[in-house]
Amino acid sequence: MRVLIFMLLLMIKSGIYAQCNYYYLQNNKTVTMAMYDRKGNQDGKYVYKVSGVTKAGGTTSAKVKSEVFDKKGKSLGGGAGTMQCKSGQLLIDMKMMMNPQQTQQFKNAEVDGKGAFMEYPSSLSVGEALSDANFNMDMKAESGLIANVSIDITNRKVEAKEKITTPAGSWDAYKITYDSKMVMNMGIAIPMKIQMTEWFVPDFGVVKSMSKWGTQELISIE
C-alpha cells in the first residue's frame, strides 16, 4: 500500500511539473521577441534571459531579465521579474510589462511595491472571461526623483482559437483581448491606455501580440 501511495504521489507530482513547459521557465534560455511598427517594419526587439529555475511544492519559478533594443541594436533599457507556474497555470510578473524607456531613469531606484501576476489558466475555452490584473509600485531614483507606476489589465476575454505562425514555429493558439492602462505619476499623472490582442499557447506562452502601435512576435528561443 505504501508503494502504491508513493507511486501515485510521484505521478501527480510529475504531472504537475510536466505542465510547466512555458518558455519563460526553460533554464538558461534566451527568448527574443521582434517588434514591428504599424507598417510591418521591424523597429526593435525584446530579449528575455531565463535563469535560476526552481521547483518546489508544486510551483516552478524562474528569474527573467529583459532588455529592449531599437532597430539599430542600441539598448533602451531593461528590467527583471519572476515567472511562476502552478499546476499548469502561468503567472507572469507584471513588472515585466513596464515600459523600459519610461522607467530607464529609475533603473537603480529604491522600489516599494507588492509583486503582482497576470494569470493564464492551464486550459482555455473560446468565450471565457479571464481574471483582471493590477500592479502598483513606488520608485525613488538616486537623483531624488519620486514616481508611482500603476498598471491595470481589464476585460480579458478568449475570443477565438487560431493557427499562428512566427519565425519560431507554428501553434494552435488562443486569441485573447484586453484593455491595458499604465499610469506613471511624477507629480503629474501620465496615463497610457491601449487595447491589446495576443495569441497564447497553453504550456508554452504568448507567441504574438498586437495593438494600434504595432506587433510583437516570438522569433527565437536559444
N, C-alpha and C positions, 0 to 999 in steps of 0.2 A: 504493500500500500504506500509506504514511504517513497519507494522508487517511482510509482505511478504519479504521486503528487509532485515529486521533483521534476519529472518529465513534463507534466502539464504546465508547471510554472516556467520551465525553460522554454517551452513552446510559446507561451504567452509573451514572455519577455522578448524572445527572438522576433515574434510577430510585431511587437511594438516598435522595435528598432528597425525592422525591415521596412516599415512605412515611413522612415525618415531619411529619404534619399535626396532631399532638396539640394540644389547646387550650392546654396549658402551654408550647407553643413558638410561639404566634402573637404576634408582637411588638406591644407596646403594647395588649394586650387586658386587659380586666378580667373575671375569671371569678367568678361568685357561686354558692355552694352554700348552699341553705337547710337549716336544722336543725329537725327535728320531734321532739317528745317521744313517749313511748310511747302517748299518746292521739291522736297525729296533729296536735297543735297546734304551729305554728311558734314556736320559742323562741330563734331567733337565726340567724346566718348567718356563713359564711366568705367572705372576699373575697380573691382572689388577683390580683396585678398583675404582668404579664409584661413584661420589658424586656431589652435587650441580647442579642437573638437573634443568634447567630453560626453559621457553617457552615465547617467545616474538617476535612479528612482523613476525610470520610465521617461526621462527627459533627455533629449540630445541638445547640446548647446555648442555654439561656435562664436568666436570673436571675428568680426568682419571690419576691415578697414576699407574705406572708399576714397577715391580720388577722381576728380573730373578734369578733363583736358579739353582745350579748344582744338579747332581743326588743324592748327599748326603744331600740336603736340605740347603746348605750354600748359602747365598745371594751373588750375584756377582755384584749387583748394580741396579739402577733403574732410573726412570725419571718421567716426568709428562707432560701432554698436555691437550688440549681442543678439544673435538669432537663436531661436529655440524651436524644437519640435516635441510636442507632447501627444503620444498616441496617434501620430499621423497628422496632427493639426500643426500648421506652420504659424509661428509667431514672429512677425517682422518688427524689429526695433524701429520706432518712429523717428528716432534721431537720424536714421539713415535717409529720411525724406526731406531733411532740411536742405535748403539751397546753399551750397558751399560758397558761392560768390557773395551772398548776402551776409554770411556769418564769418568770412575769412578773417576780419579784424578781431574776432573773438576766439581764434584757434587755440590760444594759450590761456583762455579765460577761466576764472573760477565759475563753476557751474553748480546750480542748485535746482534740482528737479527730479521728479519721480520717473522711473522708466515706464514707458507705455508701449504696447504692442498692437499691431493690426493683425487680426486673426483670419486664417484661411482654413476652413474645416477640411478634414481628411476626405470627405465625399461631398459633391455638389450636385445640384439639380437645377435645370432651367426654371426660372421664375422665382427662385429662392432669394429671400432678403438676408443679407449678411449684417453682422454687428457693426455699429458705428465705432469709431476710434478717435481718441483725442490725446493731445500731448501738450505739456506746458513746462517751460524752463526759463529760469532767470540766469543771466550771464553778466559777469563783471570783467572787463578787459584789463590788461596791465596798465593801460592809459587812464583807467578810472571810469571809462565809459560803461554805462549800465544799460542792459536791454532785456526785454522779455519776449520770448518767442512762443507762439501757440499754434498748433495745427489741429484742425477739426476735419474728420472724414465722415461724411454722412451719405445717406441714400444709396448705400451699396446694394446692387442687385445683379444676379446672374441672368444675363439677357439671352444667351444662346450658347450652343456648343459648336465650334468651328474647327476646321483644319487650318493650322497656321504653319507657315514655312519661313524660316530665317536662315542666314548663313550657317547657323549652328545645328540645324536639323528641322524635322517636321514633327508636329504633335497634334493630337486631338485636344484642343484647349477650350476652356470656358471663358466666354466674353463677359467681363464684369464692368459695370459702370458705377461711378460715384462722383460726389461733389467734394472738392478739397478747398479748404480755406486756411491760409497761413497768414498770421499777423505778427509783424516784427515791430515792437514798441520801444523806441529810444527817445521818449518824451513826446513823440508824435507817432501815432499808430499807422503802420503802412500795411494795409490788407492786400492779399492776393487771392482772388477766387478763380477757380478753374474747374471745368468738368473733365473728368478723366475716363478713358476706356482702356482696359488692359485685358490681356489674354493669359490666363493662369492654367498651368498643367499640374494636377494633383500629384503629389510625391515628386515634384520636380521644381516648379517655381513659375514666376512671371517671365514669359518669353517675349512679350511685346506690350508697349503701352503707347497711348496716343492722346493728344489734346489739340486745341486750336493752334498751339505754338509749334507743334511738330510731333515726331515719333521717336521712340527708343525701341531697340530690339536687340536680343541676345545674338552675339556674333561668334563668341568662343568661350570654351571652358578648358583651361590648360593646367 
